[in-house]
Structure formats: structure tokens, C-alpha cells
Amino acid sequence: MVLSFENKTVVVTGASKGIGKGIAQAFAGAGASVAVVSRHREEAECSAAEIVAGGGKAYAFEGDVTSLESMKQLAKKVNGSFGGIDIICANAGIFPSASLEDISGAEWDAVMNTNVKGTFFTVQASLPYLKRSDGGRIIMTSSITGPLTGYAGWSHYGASKAAQLGFMRSAALELAPHGITINAIMPGNVMTEGLRDMGEAYLNSMAASVPLKRLGTIDDMAHAALFFASEGAGYITGQTLVVDGGGQTIPESLDAFGKEKITEQ
Ligand code: NAP
């Protein structure tokens, strides 16, 4: 399948770094005009400049997904600059770690406000423009953590990522009459600036638990987002795609890797 997004406008939230940056670069590489969004203009500008230096079309926009007003202004500006919006990648998210006993109400709210309400605001604010597209697409970045797996220290985060999928399934029904699809990628552990902050011991242990023996890359995630945004995926909505290298969702335990069997051969 050849994926071309010539004449399409894509908004990617959280595109100053990490998975969002990878998604923005991939769409630009496939011919789209990309709105690179983050709360910090300078960082968004650096990310957009990298795309432009590589021959792509990208513009930086400042936007905070926790504010509906900010998302409305963003959608208006993107529409004004590009003449429409075809694809929304609701990717911005935070994943602070804290034990169940220690999470404060404010920390819980911050995670929910960014990951869940932020997704809702991003989608709602862009709807008037997506409806005018001849194939509107929404791709959310959820996670395996919460919907499928658990990780100590991320109960608030896991709840937010599962909530995104609950939102998606009902939204899919409301969006379908407008020809708009909404789907979610569910990354495993992806090597991003955000994840690097978790420390080397964490990264090594996570990579060892993945059957394909490496952490995911931002390109791995971007390819899945491009698939959901493609014309060929137009009959898929309200669905999820796990992109985790076969782990941590496949092996039941360390023994499930069959290490003993392999060593015997
Ligand atoms: P990251 O490297 O920390 O990047 C997060 C991005 O989100 C940044 O561009 C940040 O820019 C932006 N952002 C944060 N809060 C924002 C807000 N209120 N408004 C607008 N932008 C905001 O994170 P990542 O690892 O790429 O994660 C991206 C998404 O993938 C998240 O939804 C995360 O839950 C999900 N995910 C990641 C992994 C992983 O292993 N990395 C695994 C599963 C799921 P500013 O700070 O400039 O605003």
C-alpha cells in the first residue's frame, strides 16, 4: 500500500518531541502539511524546522490540550493557514510515576486533564473543520498500560489511557455519519525523551522483556498512525492497534520465551 498524504493537513499535538515528533515527520515525508503543536513555541519551532530542512511542509503552533479555548484557537489558526484540517493526531500526553499511596488529587487531575480531557478538547475543537474534509481521520495515542496491562506507579496514567478508549468507541458512532474515523495506537515502550527520564535500568529491563528484543522507535509508532489515516483504512473505526514488538502483551512469563528450550538446541 502506497501512503500519500499530498493535499492533506495534519495536526499533531505533542509534536515537539517523542512519538508526536515521529508522527509529524512521517506525515510530512508522505506529502502532508503538518501543524506541529506543543505548549512551548520554541520547541515546536525546532521540530517544525527539522521537517522543513528535510524538504517537508510544517508549521509550529503553540497549544495546550488542557484548555478548550487554546484548542479552538489552534484549530482556527491551522484552518486559516492551510485551508482545512483532514487528520488529527491526539498524541500529547504525560506519564508521571507515583505510587497509589502518594498520588495527590492534583497529580491525578493533571494526568486526566492532559490525557483524557485533552484528547476530548483536541477532537471537539477540530470537529467543525474535520466535518468539511472528504475523509476526516482522528488517531489517538493510547497505550498498552491501562487498557491491557498494568505497571506499579502508573495507576492514574493507566486509568487515563483506558478512558481514552472508552471515549473513542462512543465518539466513533457519532463521527461515522460525517465520514470521520477515530482509532487508537497502543504503544508498548517507545524510546522517547519522556521515557529516557525513567532511567537506564528501567529501559534495559523493558527492552529485555520484549520478544523482538528492542524498545519501539518513534518510526514504529508513526507507521501505525499513517495506516489509520490512510484511504485504505477508511472502513476501520473505533479500533486499536497494539505496537509493542510482541511484548509486553504476548509472553505470559519469562518462561514463556522458551529460553531453556533454545539453550538446549
Ligand atoms: P514525550 O516525549 O514526553 O512528549 C510529550 C509531548 O506532549 C511533548 O511534545 C510535549 O510538549 C507535549 N505535551 C505535554 N503536555 C501537553 C499539553 N498540555 N498540551 C500540548 N502538548 C503537551 O512523550 P512520548 O513518550 O512521546 O508520549 C507521547 C504519547 O504517547 C503520550 O500520550 C503517551 O502517553 C503515549 N505513550 C508513550 C509511550 C512511550 O513508551 N514513550 C508508551 C505508550 C504510550 P510540551 O511539553 O512542549 O507541551
Residues whose N, C-alpha, C, O or C-beta is under 5 A from the ligand:
A	BS01	NAP	G14 A15 S16 K17 G18 I19 G20 V37 S38 R39 H40 E43 G63 D64 V65 T66 N91 A92 G93 I94 T114 T141 S142 S143 P187 G188 N189 V190 T192 E193 G194 L195
